[in-house]
Amino acid sequence: MSELLHAAGRIRIVLVGTQHPGNIGSAARAIKTMGLQRLVLVAPERFPHADAVAMAAGAGDVLDAAPQAQTLAEAVADCRLVLGCTARSRRIALEELLPREAGARAVATAAQGTQVALVFGRERTGLDNDELQLCHAAVTIPADPAYSSLNLAAAVQVLCYELRLAMLGLQDLAPATGAGAAPAQAGDLPASHAELEGFFAQLGDTLDAIDFHKGRAPESAMRKLRRIFMRSRLDDRDVRLLRGVLADAQRMARLASGGHD
Ligand code: SAH
């Protein structure tokens, strides 16, 4: 988890051409409440400004540390992932992400040591097409299509919250059980610890039987395989299917080594 929280230092929130200084202050506050620190301002219309300080409240440090750039290109020059937040999907060939996907991708990328930027446009006109062309993907908060444009700082808050969930590893929590939760199907229950351990034990035996390790210590491969399967959140039906595959592999290995089925 701490590795993911470290990602915060490599993620910057870039505000392009902001018109209302109060929004810059509110964005700084949104950033700081979600454990992030880095705000970059591209050609703000009025800044520094008392309204920014007032709206930042306890996040004046984020405001004070915010560098200014002349252009978006300059602000993201060292970034290898740039996500542009836009209320409308434009007719440009850009992958479109939901905020949750954007949060996960941004944090995963930053956790690998890469600089990441989330870019927000002007209150009146958003990001122009040239600016969106600098982005690897567009992020749209799925607001009411009849009125889809959030206040700039509110949009920053939504995205920073998603970054926060991703940094805490919480973004793909299963829906809570209890009132209002969808009834769980028996087959959808995540596999129990015991079921998973039974599967891993059989996987280990199978790898031995097919001579997968070829003299290497089995621990490292098993650790990586465990990680893959733990990530996939197997349910009990998945485990039964996988164990069926392993049983057949074990049977074939026995046949191949001259044993009897
Ligand atoms: N009239 C502008 C709205 C700009 S709102 C337009 O149509 O583009 C200011 C900024 O807030 C936007 O540039 C965008 O970065 C962000 N924003 C507002 N609503 C959003 C939404 N639904 N999804 C993603 N970003 C949004």
Boltz pocket constraint, residues with backbone or C-beta under 6 A from the ligand:
constraints:
  - pocket:
      binder: B
      contacts: [[A, 84], [A, 85], [A, 86], [A, 87], [A, 88], [A, 119], [A, 120], [A, 121], [A, 122], [A, 123], [A, 124], [A, 125], [A, 126], [A, 127], [A, 139], [A, 140], [A, 141], [A, 142], [A, 143], [A, 148], [A, 149], [A, 150], [A, 151], [A, 152], [A, 155]]
      max_distance: 6.0
